Amino acid sequence: MALELCLRSTIALLLVAAGLIGGCDRQSGATQQAEGTNVAAAAPTSPAKLDKLDRSHKGETAPAISFVDSGGKKLTIADFRGKPVLLNLWATWCAPCVKEMPTLDALAVREGEKLQVLTVSQDFEAAKVAPFFAEKKFRKLQPYIDAETAFSTQLGVNLPTTILYDSAGREVWRILGDTDWAGGAAAKLIAEAR
């Protein structure tokens, strides 16, 4: 019985990992829409466009999923209430995720204390995250880790996915795919959480 449970858990984990890897490489077009959701594609303002804007979860409370900071302290999105939070789910092995990180850093610098940008790694090997941040020398981003991939698994999303929460911890929208966070279109969307 224990062996069967272990095998089922291993198979489920492998299926989740395969879904994350497969989703990361997929590039969504602006005209692609998720069936059954209120998805509106944003007009591209630069080569790095807003792939898919999803407002179908608007008003939902942020999940109480824990992640850790670089010091190992457990946190949840609720720990950042009082100002808007931009949650970015990414991984070091995900090319579109890595591509958008500098623009997330530029956004975090530009917004300062008005917006908390949380880049939560979905890497299974948490030891890869700190060296990645050290190499990239981000000015404002901090490494947060969800080594159990609870966010991407429980929310059923591919990487990268970015979710904006308002200052009360309610979802405003989510974007699937890499995005130019330093651009004007993103700034207008971020302003919706004020």
PyRosetta script that sets phi, psi and omega in degrees:
from pyrosetta import init, pose_from_sequence

init()
pose = pose_from_sequence("MALELCLRSTIALLLVAAGLIGGCDRQSGATQQAEGTNVAAAAPTSPAKLDKLDRSHKGETAPAISFVDSGGKKLTIADFRGKPVLLNLWATWCAPCVKEMPTLDALAVREGEKLQVLTVSQDFEAAKVAPFFAEKKFRKLQPYIDAETAFSTQLGVNLPTTILYDSAGREVWRILGDTDWAGGAAAKLIAEAR")
pose.set_psi(1, -44.7)
pose.set_omega(1, -179.3)
pose.set_phi(2, -65.9)
pose.set_psi(2, -38.8)
pose.set_omega(2, 178.7)
pose.set_phi(3, -64.1)
pose.set_psi(3, -41.8)
pose.set_omega(3, 179.2)
pose.set_phi(4, -62.8)
pose.set_psi(4, -42.2)
pose.set_omega(4, 178.2)
pose.set_phi(5, -64.1)
pose.set_psi(5, -40.7)
pose.set_omega(5, 178.6)
pose.set_phi(6, -64.0)
pose.set_psi(6, -43.2)
pose.set_omega(6, 178.9)
pose.set_phi(7, -63.9)
pose.set_psi(7, -42.4)
pose.set_omega(7, 178.1)
pose.set_phi(8, -61.9)
pose.set_psi(8, -43.0)
pose.set_omega(8, 179.3)
pose.set_phi(9, -63.1)
pose.set_psi(9, -42.0)
pose.set_omega(9, 179.9)
pose.set_phi(10, -64.8)
pose.set_psi(10, -44.0)
pose.set_omega(10, 178.9)
pose.set_phi(11, -62.7)
pose.set_psi(11, -43.6)
pose.set_omega(11, 179.0)
pose.set_phi(12, -61.5)
pose.set_psi(12, -42.1)
pose.set_omega(12, 179.4)
pose.set_phi(13, -63.7)
pose.set_psi(13, -42.1)
pose.set_omega(13, 178.7)
pose.set_phi(14, -64.9)
pose.set_psi(14, -38.2)
pose.set_omega(14, 177.8)
pose.set_phi(15, -65.5)
pose.set_psi(15, -41.3)
pose.set_omega(15, 177.5)
pose.set_phi(16, -62.8)
pose.set_psi(16, -45.4)
pose.set_omega(16, -179.9)
pose.set_phi(17, -61.6)
pose.set_psi(17, -42.8)
pose.set_omega(17, 179.2)
pose.set_phi(18, -63.4)
pose.set_psi(18, -39.3)
pose.set_omega(18, 177.6)
pose.set_phi(19, -64.5)
pose.set_psi(19, -40.7)
pose.set_omega(19, 178.9)
pose.set_phi(20, -65.9)
pose.set_psi(20, -44.3)
pose.set_omega(20, -179.2)
pose.set_phi(21, -65.8)
pose.set_psi(21, -45.1)
pose.set_omega(21, 179.7)
pose.set_phi(22, -64.2)
pose.set_psi(22, -38.9)
pose.set_omega(22, -180.0)
pose.set_phi(23, -69.8)
pose.set_psi(23, -33.5)
pose.set_omega(23, -178.3)
pose.set_phi(24, -64.0)
pose.set_psi(24, -38.3)
pose.set_omega(24, -176.1)
pose.set_phi(25, -79.5)
pose.set_psi(25, -16.7)
pose.set_omega(25, -176.4)
pose.set_phi(26, -77.6)
pose.set_psi(26, 130.7)
pose.set_omega(26, 177.0)
pose.set_phi(27, -103.6)
pose.set_psi(27, 115.5)
pose.set_omega(27, -179.9)
pose.set_phi(28, -80.8)
pose.set_psi(28, 140.7)
pose.set_omega(28, 174.2)
pose.set_phi(29, -86.4)
pose.set_psi(29, 160.3)
pose.set_omega(29, -178.1)
pose.set_phi(30, -65.9)
pose.set_psi(30, -21.4)
pose.set_omega(30, -178.0)
pose.set_phi(31, -91.7)
pose.set_psi(31, -9.7)
pose.set_omega(31, -179.1)
pose.set_phi(32, -73.4)
pose.set_psi(32, 135.7)
pose.set_omega(32, 179.1)
pose.set_phi(33, -130.4)
pose.set_psi(33, 146.9)
pose.set_omega(33, 176.4)
pose.set_phi(34, -78.4)
pose.set_psi(34, 134.5)
pose.set_omega(34, -178.4)
pose.set_phi(35, -67.9)
pose.set_psi(35, 133.4)
pose.set_omega(35, 175.5)
pose.set_phi(36, 80.2)
pose.set_psi(36, 7.2)
pose.set_omega(36, 178.6)
pose.set_phi(37, -121.9)
pose.set_psi(37, 160.7)
pose.set_omega(37, 176.9)
pose.set_phi(38, -88.5)
pose.set_psi(38, 87.5)
pose.set_omega(38, -176.6)
pose.set_phi(39, -112.2)
pose.set_psi(39, 127.6)
pose.set_omega(39, 178.0)
pose.set_phi(40, -123.2)
pose.set_psi(40, 123.5)
pose.set_omega(40, 178.7)
pose.set_phi(41, -78.2)
pose.set_psi(41, 135.2)
pose.set_omega(41, 178.1)
pose.set_phi(42, -87.6)
pose.set_psi(42, 147.3)
pose.set_omega(42, 179.3)
pose.set_phi(43, -70.5)
pose.set_psi(43, 131.5)
pose.set_omega(43, -179.4)
pose.set_phi(44, -69.5)
pose.set_psi(44, 138.2)
pose.set_omega(44, 177.9)
pose.set_phi(45, -113.5)
pose.set_psi(45, -4.4)
pose.set_omega(45, 178.8)
pose.set_phi(46, -157.6)
pose.set_psi(46, 174.8)
pose.set_omega(46, 179.1)
pose.set_phi(47, -56.5)
pose.set_psi(47, -34.3)
pose.set_omega(47, 176.3)
pose.set_phi(48, -89.3)
pose.set_psi(48, 105.2)
pose.set_omega(48, -172.4)
pose.set_phi(49, -101.5)
pose.set_psi(49, 166.4)
pose.set_omega(49, 172.7)
pose.set_phi(50, -79.4)
pose.set_psi(50, 108.8)
pose.set_omega(50, -172.6)
pose.set_phi(51, -66.2)
pose.set_psi(51, -56.2)
pose.set_omega(51, -174.7)
pose.set_phi(52, -150.5)
pose.set_psi(52, 120.7)
pose.set_omega(52, 178.5)
pose.set_phi(53, -102.5)
pose.set_psi(53, 124.9)
pose.set_omega(53, -176.0)
pose.set_phi(54, -121.0)
pose.set_psi(54, 117.3)
pose.set_omega(54, 179.3)
pose.set_phi(55, -107.1)
pose.set_psi(55, 10.5)
pose.set_omega(55, -174.7)
pose.set_phi(56, -68.9)
pose.set_psi(56, -13.7)
pose.set_omega(56, -180.0)
pose.set_phi(57, -107.0)
pose.set_psi(57, 11.5)
pose.set_omega(57, -176.8)
pose.set_phi(58, -54.5)
pose.set_psi(58, 131.7)
pose.set_omega(58, 177.9)
pose.set_phi(59, 91.7)
pose.set_psi(59, -12.6)
pose.set_omega(59, 179.4)
pose.set_phi(60, -71.1)
pose.set_psi(60, 141.6)
pose.set_omega(60, 177.9)
pose.set_phi(61, -71.3)
pose.set_psi(61, 141.2)
pose.set_omega(61, 178.2)
pose.set_phi(62, -57.5)
pose.set_psi(62, 140.2)
pose.set_omega(62, 179.7)
pose.set_phi(63, -66.7)
pose.set_psi(63, 151.9)
pose.set_omega(63, -179.7)
pose.set_phi(64, -89.6)
pose.set_psi(64, 43.7)
pose.set_omega(64, -179.9)
pose.set_phi(65, -83.2)
pose.set_psi(65, 132.6)
pose.set_omega(65, -179.2)
pose.set_phi(66, -92.7)
pose.set_psi(66, 151.9)
pose.set_omega(66, 175.5)
pose.set_phi(67, -144.2)
pose.set_psi(67, 170.6)
pose.set_omega(67, -176.8)
pose.set_phi(68, -121.3)
pose.set_psi(68, 150.3)
pose.set_omega(68, 174.8)
pose.set_phi(69, -88.6)
pose.set_psi(69, -176.2)
pose.set_omega(69, -175.9)
pose.set_phi(70, -65.4)
pose.set_psi(70, -19.3)
pose.set_omega(70, 177.6)
pose.set_phi(71, -91.9)
pose.set_psi(71, -0.4)
pose.set_omega(71, 178.9)
pose.set_phi(72, 89.5)
pose.set_psi(72, 5.2)
pose.set_omega(72, -179.8)
pose.set_phi(73, -75.8)
pose.set_psi(73, 130.6)
pose.set_omega(73, 178.1)
pose.set_phi(74, -77.7)
pose.set_psi(74, 134.9)
pose.set_omega(74, -179.4)
pose.set_phi(75, -135.9)
pose.set_psi(75, 163.4)
pose.set_omega(75, 168.4)
pose.set_phi(76, -133.0)
pose.set_psi(76, 170.4)
pose.set_omega(76, 178.3)
pose.set_phi(77, -60.8)
pose.set_psi(77, -31.6)
pose.set_omega(77, 179.4)
pose.set_phi(78, -59.4)
pose.set_psi(78, -25.7)
pose.set_omega(78, 178.7)
pose.set_phi(79, -66.3)
pose.set_psi(79, -13.4)
pose.set_omega(79, -177.5)
pose.set_phi(80, -109.8)
pose.set_psi(80, 11.1)
pose.set_omega(80, -179.7)
pose.set_phi(81, -58.9)
pose.set_psi(81, 150.5)
pose.set_omega(81, -179.6)
pose.set_phi(82, 114.5)
pose.set_psi(82, -18.2)
pose.set_omega(82, 172.3)
pose.set_phi(83, -147.5)
pose.set_psi(83, 158.3)
pose.set_omega(83, 179.6)
pose.set_phi(84, -60.5)
pose.set_psi(84, 148.7)
pose.set_omega(84, 179.6)
pose.set_phi(85, -124.0)
pose.set_psi(85, 129.7)
pose.set_omega(85, 172.9)
pose.set_phi(86, -106.9)
pose.set_psi(86, 107.9)
pose.set_omega(86, -178.7)
pose.set_phi(87, -95.1)
pose.set_psi(87, 120.3)
pose.set_omega(87, 178.3)
pose.set_phi(88, -113.2)
pose.set_psi(88, 121.3)
pose.set_omega(88, 176.9)
pose.set_phi(89, -97.9)
pose.set_psi(89, 123.9)
pose.set_omega(89, -171.8)
pose.set_phi(90, -150.0)
pose.set_psi(90, 176.6)
pose.set_omega(90, 174.2)
pose.set_phi(91, -153.7)
pose.set_psi(91, 153.2)
pose.set_omega(91, -178.5)
pose.set_phi(92, -65.0)
pose.set_psi(92, -26.8)
pose.set_omega(92, -178.0)
pose.set_phi(93, -87.1)
pose.set_psi(93, -2.4)
pose.set_omega(93, -176.0)
pose.set_phi(94, -98.1)
pose.set_psi(94, 106.6)
pose.set_omega(94, -176.1)
pose.set_phi(95, -57.1)
pose.set_psi(95, -46.1)
pose.set_omega(95, 178.2)
pose.set_phi(96, -63.4)
pose.set_psi(96, -32.5)
pose.set_omega(96, 178.3)
pose.set_phi(97, -64.3)
pose.set_psi(97, -49.1)
pose.set_omega(97, -178.5)
pose.set_phi(98, -63.3)
pose.set_psi(98, -37.7)
pose.set_omega(98, -179.8)
pose.set_phi(99, -60.3)
pose.set_psi(99, -39.0)
pose.set_omega(99, -175.8)
pose.set_phi(100, -86.6)
pose.set_psi(100, -11.0)
pose.set_omega(100, -176.7)
pose.set_phi(101, -57.3)
pose.set_psi(101, -43.6)
pose.set_omega(101, 178.5)
pose.set_phi(102, -60.9)
pose.set_psi(102, -33.7)
pose.set_omega(102, 179.1)
pose.set_phi(103, -74.3)
pose.set_psi(103, -30.1)
pose.set_omega(103, 173.6)
pose.set_phi(104, -65.8)
pose.set_psi(104, -39.9)
pose.set_omega(104, 178.1)
pose.set_phi(105, -64.5)
pose.set_psi(105, -42.9)
pose.set_omega(105, 178.0)
pose.set_phi(106, -61.5)
pose.set_psi(106, -40.3)
pose.set_omega(106, 177.0)
pose.set_phi(107, -62.9)
pose.set_psi(107, -46.0)
pose.set_omega(107, -179.8)
pose.set_phi(108, -61.1)
pose.set_psi(108, -39.8)
pose.set_omega(108, 177.9)
pose.set_phi(109, -65.8)
pose.set_psi(109, -47.3)
pose.set_omega(109, -177.7)
pose.set_phi(110, -62.5)
pose.set_psi(110, -43.4)
pose.set_omega(110, -176.4)
pose.set_phi(111, -79.0)
pose.set_psi(111, -23.8)
pose.set_omega(111, 178.2)
pose.set_phi(112, 57.6)
pose.set_psi(112, -127.5)
pose.set_omega(112, -176.7)
pose.set_phi(113, -82.5)
pose.set_psi(113, -3.5)
pose.set_omega(113, -178.8)
pose.set_phi(114, -76.9)
pose.set_psi(114, -20.3)
pose.set_omega(114, -175.2)
pose.set_phi(115, -144.3)
pose.set_psi(115, 132.7)
pose.set_omega(115, 174.6)
pose.set_phi(116, -95.7)
pose.set_psi(116, 116.3)
pose.set_omega(116, 177.6)
pose.set_phi(117, -98.6)
pose.set_psi(117, 115.7)
pose.set_omega(117, 179.8)
pose.set_phi(118, -109.2)
pose.set_psi(118, 113.4)
pose.set_omega(118, 174.9)
pose.set_phi(119, -100.2)
pose.set_psi(119, 103.7)
pose.set_omega(119, -174.6)
pose.set_phi(120, -104.3)
pose.set_psi(120, 110.4)
pose.set_omega(120, -178.2)
pose.set_phi(121, -68.6)
pose.set_psi(121, 139.1)
pose.set_omega(121, 175.3)
pose.set_phi(122, -106.9)
pose.set_psi(122, 21.1)
pose.set_omega(122, 178.5)
pose.set_phi(123, -68.0)
pose.set_psi(123, 136.5)
pose.set_omega(123, 173.2)
pose.set_phi(124, -71.1)
pose.set_psi(124, -31.3)
pose.set_omega(124, 178.8)
pose.set_phi(125, -100.9)
pose.set_psi(125, 89.5)
pose.set_omega(125, -175.5)
pose.set_phi(126, -60.0)
pose.set_psi(126, -24.7)
pose.set_omega(126, -178.4)
pose.set_phi(127, -65.1)
pose.set_psi(127, -15.1)
pose.set_omega(127, 179.9)
pose.set_phi(128, -82.0)
pose.set_psi(128, -17.5)
pose.set_omega(128, -172.5)
pose.set_phi(129, -73.0)
pose.set_psi(129, -49.2)
pose.set_omega(129, -178.6)
pose.set_phi(130, -59.9)
pose.set_psi(130, -45.5)
pose.set_omega(130, 176.8)
pose.set_phi(131, -62.2)
pose.set_psi(131, -34.8)
pose.set_omega(131, 177.2)
pose.set_phi(132, -61.4)
pose.set_psi(132, -47.4)
pose.set_omega(132, 179.6)
pose.set_phi(133, -65.0)
pose.set_psi(133, -39.4)
pose.set_omega(133, 179.1)
pose.set_phi(134, -63.4)
pose.set_psi(134, -41.2)
pose.set_omega(134, -179.8)
pose.set_phi(135, -66.8)
pose.set_psi(135, -40.6)
pose.set_omega(135, -175.1)
pose.set_phi(136, -79.3)
pose.set_psi(136, -21.7)
pose.set_omega(136, 178.0)
pose.set_phi(137, 53.9)
pose.set_psi(137, 50.9)
pose.set_omega(137, 177.6)
pose.set_phi(138, -63.7)
pose.set_psi(138, 144.3)
pose.set_omega(138, -177.6)
pose.set_phi(139, -81.8)
pose.set_psi(139, -32.8)
pose.set_omega(139, -173.6)
pose.set_phi(140, -126.9)
pose.set_psi(140, -32.7)
pose.set_omega(140, -177.1)
pose.set_phi(141, -63.3)
pose.set_psi(141, 143.8)
pose.set_omega(141, 176.1)
pose.set_phi(142, -118.7)
pose.set_psi(142, 146.6)
pose.set_omega(142, 179.3)
pose.set_phi(143, -80.9)
pose.set_psi(143, 124.6)
pose.set_omega(143, 172.7)
pose.set_phi(144, -120.4)
pose.set_psi(144, 146.7)
pose.set_omega(144, -172.7)
pose.set_phi(145, -130.3)
pose.set_psi(145, 134.1)
pose.set_omega(145, 172.9)
pose.set_phi(146, -124.5)
pose.set_psi(146, 75.9)
pose.set_omega(146, -173.9)
pose.set_phi(147, -65.2)
pose.set_psi(147, -16.0)
pose.set_omega(147, 177.6)
pose.set_phi(148, -91.7)
pose.set_psi(148, 2.3)
pose.set_omega(148, -178.0)
pose.set_phi(149, 50.3)
pose.set_psi(149, 36.1)
pose.set_omega(149, -178.2)
pose.set_phi(150, -62.5)
pose.set_psi(150, -39.4)
pose.set_omega(150, 179.9)
pose.set_phi(151, -61.4)
pose.set_psi(151, -57.0)
pose.set_omega(151, -175.5)
pose.set_phi(152, -65.5)
pose.set_psi(152, -33.7)
pose.set_omega(152, 179.4)
pose.set_phi(153, -71.5)
pose.set_psi(153, -51.1)
pose.set_omega(153, -176.1)
pose.set_phi(154, -71.0)
pose.set_psi(154, -32.3)
pose.set_omega(154, 178.7)
pose.set_phi(155, -86.3)
pose.set_psi(155, -12.6)
pose.set_omega(155, 178.0)
pose.set_phi(156, 65.3)
pose.set_psi(156, 43.9)
pose.set_omega(156, -177.3)
pose.set_phi(157, -119.1)
pose.set_psi(157, 156.1)
pose.set_omega(157, 173.6)
pose.set_phi(158, -92.2)
pose.set_psi(158, 170.6)
pose.set_omega(158, 179.6)
pose.set_phi(159, -103.7)
pose.set_psi(159, 145.8)
pose.set_omega(159, -10.7)
pose.set_phi(160, -79.7)
pose.set_psi(160, 148.7)
pose.set_omega(160, 171.5)
pose.set_phi(161, -132.0)
pose.set_psi(161, 137.0)
pose.set_omega(161, 179.1)
pose.set_phi(162, -126.0)
pose.set_psi(162, 131.7)
pose.set_omega(162, -177.0)
pose.set_phi(163, -124.0)
pose.set_psi(163, 131.5)
pose.set_omega(163, 176.1)
pose.set_phi(164, -99.2)
pose.set_psi(164, 127.1)
pose.set_omega(164, 174.6)
pose.set_phi(165, -113.2)
pose.set_psi(165, 142.5)
pose.set_omega(165, 177.6)
pose.set_phi(166, -78.1)
pose.set_psi(166, -179.6)
pose.set_omega(166, -174.7)
pose.set_phi(167, -66.9)
pose.set_psi(167, -15.0)
pose.set_omega(167, 176.2)
pose.set_phi(168, -94.8)
pose.set_psi(168, 2.5)
pose.set_omega(168, 178.0)
pose.set_phi(169, 84.0)
pose.set_psi(169, 22.5)
pose.set_omega(169, 177.4)
pose.set_phi(170, -103.7)
pose.set_psi(170, 139.6)
pose.set_omega(170, -178.5)
pose.set_phi(171, -67.3)
pose.set_psi(171, 138.2)
pose.set_omega(171, 175.8)
pose.set_phi(172, -101.5)
pose.set_psi(172, -49.5)
pose.set_omega(172, 177.9)
pose.set_phi(173, -164.9)
pose.set_psi(173, 171.3)
pose.set_omega(173, 172.3)
pose.set_phi(174, -138.9)
pose.set_psi(174, 148.4)
pose.set_omega(174, 179.0)
pose.set_phi(175, -121.5)
pose.set_psi(175, 130.3)
pose.set_omega(175, 179.0)
pose.set_phi(176, -101.6)
pose.set_psi(176, 125.9)
pose.set_omega(176, 179.8)
pose.set_phi(177, 106.1)
pose.set_psi(177, 167.4)
pose.set_omega(177, -179.2)
pose.set_phi(178, -73.9)
pose.set_psi(178, 149.4)
pose.set_omega(178, -172.0)
pose.set_phi(179, -141.4)
pose.set_psi(179, 151.6)
pose.set_omega(179, 172.7)
pose.set_phi(180, -87.3)
pose.set_psi(180, 93.7)
pose.set_omega(180, -176.3)
pose.set_phi(181, -75.1)
pose.set_psi(181, -11.7)
pose.set_omega(181, 178.8)
pose.set_phi(182, -88.9)
pose.set_psi(182, -7.6)
pose.set_omega(182, -175.4)
pose.set_phi(183, -82.3)
pose.set_psi(183, 169.5)
pose.set_omega(183, -178.4)
pose.set_phi(184, -67.4)
pose.set_psi(184, -37.4)
pose.set_omega(184, 179.4)
pose.set_phi(185, -62.2)
pose.set_psi(185, -40.3)
pose.set_omega(185, 178.8)
pose.set_phi(186, -67.6)
pose.set_psi(186, -38.5)
pose.set_omega(186, 179.8)
pose.set_phi(187, -61.1)
pose.set_psi(187, -39.1)
pose.set_omega(187, 177.6)
pose.set_phi(188, -65.0)
pose.set_psi(188, -40.4)
pose.set_omega(188, 179.5)
pose.set_phi(189, -67.6)
pose.set_psi(189, -40.6)
pose.set_omega(189, 179.6)
pose.set_phi(190, -62.0)
pose.set_psi(190, -36.5)
pose.set_omega(190, -178.6)
pose.set_phi(191, -62.2)
pose.set_psi(191, -18.6)
pose.set_omega(191, 179.5)
pose.set_phi(192, -65.6)
pose.set_psi(192, -19.3)
pose.set_omega(192, -177.6)
pose.set_phi(193, -90.4)
pose.set_psi(193, -0.5)
pose.set_omega(193, -176.6)
pose.set_phi(194, -78.2)
pose.dump_pdb("model.pdb")
